[in-house]
Amino acid sequence: MEERIENLNVGGEQLPNSSAALVMGILSIACICCGFGAVIGIVLGILAIVFAKKAKTLYDESPAKYTESSAKNANAGRICGIVGLCFAGVWVLSAITVWILMILGAIASVGLH
């Protein structure tokens, strides 16, 4: 019983940037879904991935020093950042496609007259 209690208390520090990675990842998805634009989503997604990478590097160097939950937060932030980047990429490709179709339509309508 004492050994189990000791294992729970090992690694009491939060990973630096783990919460920031999670927040940035969630915000990157929210910005795309709420229509705030792909640029903000791309920036937040990249920041989430960078912060999660830094946190993972610190955790891999000394896992006993940090809590496992903060490592999981960093991983979740990385995943959310990747999803946000994918959503932003689809949004940008859709916007480019719409613009190209609009330009082609305008050229076609001018050519008919």
Secondary structure by P-SEA (a helix, b strand, c coil): caaaaaaaacccccccaaaaaaaaaaaaaaaaaacccaaaaaaaaaaaaaaaaaaaaaaaaccccccaaaaaaaaaaaaaaaaaaaaaaaaaaaaaaaaaaaaaaaaaaaaac
